[in-house]
Amino acid sequence: MSSELESDNLPLLVKTANNRNNHGENRDCFVPHPSSKNPSHFEMFRFLGNILGYGIRTLCPIPLHFPPIFWKQVLGDPLTSQDLKGLDTFSWKILEDLKKQAATLSKE
């Protein structure tokens, strides 16, 4: 079941940006597909949530590969820039460079 969920057969999950770019951590992980927005996709996500909840409650989780940022959002934990780095290192690097540029400009 998990291999089908993590395949291109269903429109629910996509590989992380780090996987697509072959760079950074969590390259083996998947995240919810941002384009999955129609009602049938929502029903599939609801079913996936039921499966995840059942696995957690029965202590028999399904081996799905989600990055830490996914679980932090499920638990309501605060996110950090390191969470972004674990998902999309290139975007994280751009934001870090922008922060450095802003700091340099504010000193001038």
MDTraj code that builds the backbone (N, CA, C; nanometers):
import mdtraj as md
import numpy as np

residues = "MET SER SER GLU LEU GLU SER ASP ASN LEU PRO LEU LEU VAL LYS THR ALA ASN ASN ARG ASN ASN HIS GLY GLU ASN ARG ASP CYS PHE VAL PRO HIS PRO SER SER LYS ASN PRO SER HIS PHE GLU MET PHE ARG PHE LEU GLY ASN ILE LEU GLY TYR GLY ILE ARG THR LEU CYS PRO ILE PRO LEU HIS PHE PRO PRO ILE PHE TRP LYS GLN VAL LEU GLY ASP PRO LEU THR SER GLN ASP LEU LYS GLY LEU ASP THR PHE SER TRP LYS ILE LEU GLU ASP LEU LYS LYS GLN ALA ALA THR LEU SER LYS GLU".split()
xyz = np.array([
    [0.0818, -0.1183, 0.0000],
    [0.0000, 0.0000, 0.0000],
    [0.0870, 0.1257, 0.0000],
    [0.1925, 0.1241, 0.0804],
    [0.2764, 0.2437, 0.0878],
    [0.3504, 0.2688, -0.0433],
    [0.3923, 0.1623, -0.1104],
    [0.4629, 0.1840, -0.2380],
    [0.3682, 0.2414, -0.3431],
    [0.2403, 0.2032, -0.3389],
    [0.1453, 0.2607, -0.4332],
    [0.1164, 0.4064, -0.3996],
    [0.1041, 0.4378, -0.2710],
    [0.0812, 0.5767, -0.2305],
    [0.1981, 0.6665, -0.2708],
    [0.3190, 0.6114, -0.2656],
    [0.4383, 0.6892, -0.2977],
    [0.4785, 0.6789, -0.4457],
    [0.3898, 0.6268, -0.5276],
    [0.4175, 0.6157, -0.6712],
    [0.3444, 0.7267, -0.7467],
    [0.3626, 0.7267, -0.8761],
    [0.2929, 0.8238, -0.9616],
    [0.1507, 0.7785, -0.9944],
    [0.1088, 0.6628, -0.9434],
    [-0.0250, 0.6112, -0.9728],
    [-0.1353, 0.6916, -0.9065],
    [-0.1057, 0.7524, -0.7919],
    [-0.2036, 0.8328, -0.7200],
    [-0.1562, 0.9782, -0.7142],
    [-0.2480, 1.0737, -0.7151],
    [-0.2089, 1.2147, -0.7180],
    [-0.1867, 1.2757, -0.5803],
    [-0.1576, 1.1948, -0.4792],
    [-0.1520, 1.2466, -0.3430],
    [-0.0151, 1.2940, -0.2986],
    [0.0890, 1.2201, -0.3318],
    [0.2223, 1.2494, -0.2797],
    [0.3220, 1.2710, -0.3925],
    [0.4167, 1.3610, -0.3682],
    [0.5273, 1.3849, -0.4614],
    [0.6578, 1.3797, -0.3824],
    [0.7648, 1.3542, -0.4525],
    [0.8961, 1.3518, -0.3890],
    [0.9343, 1.4926, -0.3441],
    [1.0164, 1.5000, -0.2419],
    [1.0605, 1.6302, -0.1930],
    [1.1458, 1.6999, -0.2983],
    [1.1573, 1.8298, -0.2847],
    [1.2419, 1.9066, -0.3769],
    [1.3866, 1.8592, -0.3673],
    [1.4313, 1.8201, -0.2491],
    [1.5678, 1.7690, -0.2351],
    [1.5874, 1.6413, -0.3165],
    [1.4841, 1.5597, -0.3285],
    [1.4925, 1.4398, -0.4118],
    [1.5027, 1.4793, -0.5582],
    [1.4156, 1.5691, -0.6007],
    [1.4159, 1.6103, -0.7414],
    [1.5476, 1.6764, -0.7806],
    [1.6101, 1.7496, -0.6858],
    [1.7356, 1.8185, -0.7136],
    [1.8577, 1.7342, -0.6782],
    [1.8338, 1.6162, -0.6187],
    [1.9415, 1.5282, -0.5750],
    [2.0424, 1.6026, -0.4879],
    [1.9878, 1.6743, -0.3876],
    [2.0709, 1.7577, -0.3022],
    [2.0056, 1.7697, -0.1651],
    [2.0817, 1.7599, -0.0593],
    [2.0291, 1.7813, 0.0740],
    [1.9757, 1.6544, 0.1390],
    [1.9057, 1.6746, 0.2511],
    [1.8537, 1.5647, 0.3316],
    [1.7144, 1.5223, 0.2839],
    [1.6683, 1.4134, 0.3401],
    [1.5314, 1.3632, 0.3187],
    [1.4965, 1.3420, 0.1714],
    [1.5923, 1.2938, 0.0957],
    [1.5672, 1.2675, -0.0463],
    [1.4768, 1.1477, -0.0681],
    [1.4612, 1.0660, 0.0338],
    [1.3756, 0.9477, 0.0221],
    [1.2323, 0.9758, 0.0656],
    [1.2009, 1.1014, 0.0939],
    [1.0706, 1.1365, 0.1508],
    [0.9731, 1.1927, 0.0479],
    [0.8469, 1.1924, 0.0878],
    [0.7374, 1.2421, 0.0053],
    [0.6566, 1.3435, 0.0847],
    [0.5945, 1.4354, 0.0136],
    [0.5080, 1.5370, 0.0744],
    [0.3754, 1.5394, -0.0014],
    [0.2706, 1.5946, 0.0596],
    [0.1435, 1.6066, -0.0128],
    [0.1608, 1.6874, -0.1410],
    [0.0975, 1.6425, -0.2455],
    [0.1060, 1.7082, -0.3765],
    [0.0294, 1.8398, -0.3720],
    [0.0961, 1.9526, -0.3990],
    [0.0284, 2.0828, -0.3894],
    [-0.0811, 2.1031, -0.4936],
    [-0.0793, 2.0271, -0.6020],
    [-0.1818, 2.0429, -0.7062],
    [-0.3051, 1.9564, -0.6819],
    [-0.3030, 1.8751, -0.5784],
    [-0.4177, 1.7880, -0.5485],
    [-0.5227, 1.8686, -0.4723],
    [-0.6122, 1.9311, -0.5483],
    [-0.7075, 2.0234, -0.4866],
    [-0.8528, 1.9950, -0.5188],
    [-0.8816, 1.8932, -0.5971],
    [-1.0227, 1.8704, -0.6300],
    [-1.0891, 1.7827, -0.5239],
    [-1.2198, 1.7768, -0.5205],
    [-1.2909, 1.7030, -0.4146],
    [-1.2525, 1.5558, -0.4024],
    [-1.2276, 1.4896, -0.5134],
    [-1.1899, 1.3481, -0.5030],
    [-1.0529, 1.3328, -0.4365],
    [-0.9629, 1.4282, -0.4610],
    [-0.8321, 1.4246, -0.3952],
    [-0.8481, 1.4462, -0.2446],
    [-0.9388, 1.5369, -0.2063],
    [-0.9624, 1.5605, -0.0640],
    [-1.0146, 1.4351, 0.0045],
    [-1.0995, 1.3617, -0.0647],
    [-1.1501, 1.2359, -0.0085],
    [-1.0368, 1.1344, 0.0065],
    [-0.9459, 1.1303, -0.0907],
    [-0.8321, 1.0395, -0.0807],
    [-0.7410, 1.0802, 0.0356],
    [-0.7197, 1.2109, 0.0539],
    [-0.6388, 1.2583, 0.1666],
    [-0.7062, 1.2239, 0.2999],
    [-0.8382, 1.2367, 0.3046],
    [-0.9107, 1.2017, 0.4270],
    [-0.8899, 1.0526, 0.4588],
    [-0.8980, 0.9691, 0.3558],
    [-0.8764, 0.8257, 0.3753],
    [-0.7329, 0.7991, 0.4196],
    [-0.6364, 0.8683, 0.3593],
    [-0.4964, 0.8544, 0.3996],
    [-0.4791, 0.8953, 0.5453],
    [-0.5457, 1.0012, 0.5867],
    [-0.5399, 1.0432, 0.7264],
    [-0.5972, 0.9375, 0.8193],
    [-0.7057, 0.8732, 0.7763],
    [-0.7628, 0.7646, 0.8565],
    [-0.6643, 0.6486, 0.8693],
    [-0.5967, 0.6176, 0.7602],
    [-0.4972, 0.5096, 0.7630],
    [-0.3832, 0.5455, 0.8571],
    [-0.3342, 0.6698, 0.8488],
    [-0.2254, 0.7131, 0.9371],
    [-0.2696, 0.7079, 1.0833],
    [-0.3901, 0.7578, 1.1104],
    [-0.4416, 0.7560, 1.2463],
    [-0.4588, 0.6146, 1.2994],
    [-0.5104, 0.5258, 1.2166],
    [-0.5271, 0.3862, 1.2574],
    [-0.3918, 0.3236, 1.2902],
    [-0.2924, 0.3496, 1.2048],
    [-0.1589, 0.2952, 1.2284],
    [-0.0984, 0.3459, 1.3579],
    [-0.1208, 0.4728, 1.3888],
    [-0.0671, 0.5296, 1.5125],
    [-0.1386, 0.4698, 1.6338],
    [-0.2704, 0.4608, 1.6269],
    [-0.3475, 0.4086, 1.7404],
    [-0.3203, 0.2605, 1.7671],
    [-0.2946, 0.1834, 1.6634],
    [-0.2703, 0.0396, 1.6809],
    [-0.1224, 0.0062, 1.6959],
    [-0.0379, 0.1081, 1.6925],
    [0.1073, 0.0903, 1.7014],
    [0.1618, 0.0056, 1.5867],
    [0.0922, 0.0083, 1.4737],
    [0.1355, -0.0619, 1.3519],
    [0.1340, 0.0380, 1.2373],
    [0.2256, 0.1355, 1.2406],
    [0.2218, 0.2390, 1.1375],
    [0.2573, 0.1856, 0.9993],
    [0.1999, 0.2490, 0.8999],
    [0.2292, 0.2151, 0.7616],
    [0.3627, 0.2818, 0.7253],
    [0.4527, 0.2107, 0.6609],
    [0.5850, 0.2670, 0.6329],
    [0.5830, 0.3704, 0.5196],
    [0.5284, 0.4865, 0.5499],
    [0.5323, 0.5967, 0.4545],
    [0.6504, 0.6862, 0.4893],
    [0.7107, 0.7434, 0.3889],
    [0.8321, 0.8220, 0.4067],
    [0.7998, 0.9715, 0.4004],
    [0.7657, 1.0273, 0.5154],
    [0.7392, 1.1702, 0.5260],
    [0.8582, 1.2367, 0.5940],
    [0.8943, 1.3594, 0.5531],
    [1.0046, 1.4300, 0.6192],
    [0.9620, 1.4806, 0.7565],
    [1.0579, 1.5146, 0.8410],
    [1.0253, 1.5648, 0.9747],
    [0.9313, 1.6855, 0.9739],
    [0.9407, 1.7716, 0.8737],
    [0.8541, 1.8894, 0.8686],
    [0.7062, 1.8484, 0.8607],
    [0.6757, 1.7387, 0.7956],
    [0.5384, 1.6893, 0.7875],
    [0.4865, 1.6551, 0.9264],
    [0.5656, 1.5775, 1.0017],
    [0.5225, 1.5346, 1.1342],
    [0.5161, 1.6520, 1.2314],
    [0.6064, 1.7489, 1.2161],
    [0.6007, 1.8670, 1.3028],
    [0.4708, 1.9439, 1.2801],
    [0.4267, 1.9513, 1.1553],
    [0.3013, 2.0204, 1.1268],
    [0.1820, 1.9408, 1.1801],
    [0.1872, 1.8099, 1.1711],
    [0.0799, 1.7269, 1.2251],
    [0.0688, 1.7481, 1.3764],
    [0.1823, 1.7577, 1.4435],
    [0.1838, 1.7733, 1.5886],
    [0.1652, 1.9180, 1.6338],
    [0.1711, 2.0117, 1.5408],
    [0.1570, 2.1529, 1.5761],
    [0.2842, 2.2120, 1.6341],
    [0.3982, 2.1482, 1.6122],
    [0.5256, 2.2014, 1.6598],
    [0.5683, 2.3194, 1.5737],
    [0.6394, 2.4163, 1.6324],
    [0.6857, 2.5300, 1.5529],
    [0.7904, 2.4869, 1.4502],
    [0.7856, 2.5495, 1.3348],
    [0.8800, 2.5186, 1.2278],
    [0.9972, 2.6151, 1.2318],
    [1.1122, 2.5684, 1.1848],
    [1.2325, 2.6500, 1.1790],
    [1.2858, 2.6494, 1.0358],
    [1.3849, 2.7317, 1.0131],
    [1.4458, 2.7333, 0.8798],
    [1.5159, 2.6009, 0.8499],
    [1.5594, 2.5302, 0.9529],
    [1.6226, 2.3994, 0.9321],
    [1.5232, 2.2974, 0.8785],
    [1.3959, 2.3153, 0.9130],
    [1.2932, 2.2269, 0.8577],
    [1.2813, 2.2474, 0.7074],
    [1.2882, 2.3725, 0.6639],
    [1.2859, 2.4015, 0.5202],
    [1.4091, 2.3429, 0.4533],
    [1.5231, 2.3552, 0.5175],
    [1.6472, 2.3001, 0.4621],
    [1.6346, 2.1495, 0.4395],
    [1.5678, 2.0798, 0.5307],
    [1.5500, 1.9362, 0.5172],
    [1.4543, 1.8982, 0.4059],
    [1.3772, 1.9929, 0.3582],
    [1.2786, 1.9677, 0.2532],
    [1.3262, 2.0197, 0.1177],
    [1.3798, 2.1426, 0.1184],
    [1.4206, 2.2089, -0.0057],
    [1.5432, 2.2944, 0.0227],
    [1.6607, 2.2334, 0.0096],
    [1.7861, 2.3004, 0.0433],
    [1.8109, 2.4225, -0.0438],
    [1.7758, 2.4164, -0.1709],
    [1.7985, 2.5316, -0.2586],
    [1.7171, 2.6529, -0.2156],
    [1.5909, 2.6340, -0.1823],
    [1.5077, 2.7456, -0.1358],
    [1.5605, 2.8002, -0.0040],
    [1.6025, 2.7111, 0.0852],
    [1.6599, 2.7535, 0.2119],
    [1.7834, 2.8398, 0.1886],
    [1.8679, 2.7977, 0.0958],
    [1.9912, 2.8726, 0.0654],
    [1.9581, 3.0116, 0.0118],
    [1.8586, 3.0221, -0.0743],
    [1.8187, 3.1523, -0.1283],
    [1.7724, 3.2441, -0.0154],
    [1.6911, 3.1915, 0.0760],
    [1.6433, 3.2722, 0.1885],
    [1.7580, 3.3145, 0.2794],
    [1.8527, 3.2254, 0.3037],
    [1.9693, 3.2608, 0.3855],
    [2.0513, 3.3698, 0.3183],
    [2.0702, 3.3613, 0.1870],
    [2.1438, 3.4648, 0.1142],
    [2.0709, 3.5985, 0.1198],
    [1.9386, 3.5954, 0.1083],
    [1.8606, 3.7190, 0.1188],
    [1.8735, 3.7816, 0.2574],
    [1.8741, 3.6992, 0.3615],
    [1.8930, 3.7506, 0.4979],
    [2.0291, 3.8173, 0.5124],
    [2.1323, 3.7547, 0.4568],
    [2.2677, 3.8111, 0.4637],
    [2.2741, 3.9436, 0.3890],
    [2.2104, 3.9487, 0.2728],
    [2.2078, 4.0739, 0.1945],
    [2.1346, 4.1832, 0.2705],
    [2.0230, 4.1498, 0.3316],
    [1.9471, 4.2477, 0.4101],
    [2.0270, 4.2976, 0.5285],
    [2.1000, 4.2093, 0.5937],
    [2.1821, 4.2494, 0.7074],
    [2.2952, 4.3413, 0.6620],
    [2.3542, 4.3088, 0.5479],
    [2.4617, 4.3928, 0.4938],
    [2.4099, 4.5302, 0.4563],
    [2.2938, 4.5372, 0.3937],
    [2.2354, 4.6657, 0.3525],
    [2.1943, 4.7493, 0.4726],
    [2.1479, 4.6863, 0.5775],
    [2.1046, 4.7624, 0.6954],
    [2.2222, 4.8207, 0.7710],
    [2.3415, 4.7617, 0.7565],
    [2.4625, 4.8135, 0.8219],
    [2.5187, 4.9347, 0.7493],
    [2.4855, 4.9477, 0.6226],
    [2.5414, 5.0582, 0.5420],
    [2.4709, 5.1875, 0.5660],
])
top = md.Topology()
chain = top.add_chain()
for i, resn in enumerate(residues, 1):
    res = top.add_residue(resn, chain, resSeq=i)
    for name in ("N", "CA", "C"):
        top.add_atom(name, md.element.get_by_symbol(name[0]), res)
traj = md.Trajectory(xyz[None], top)
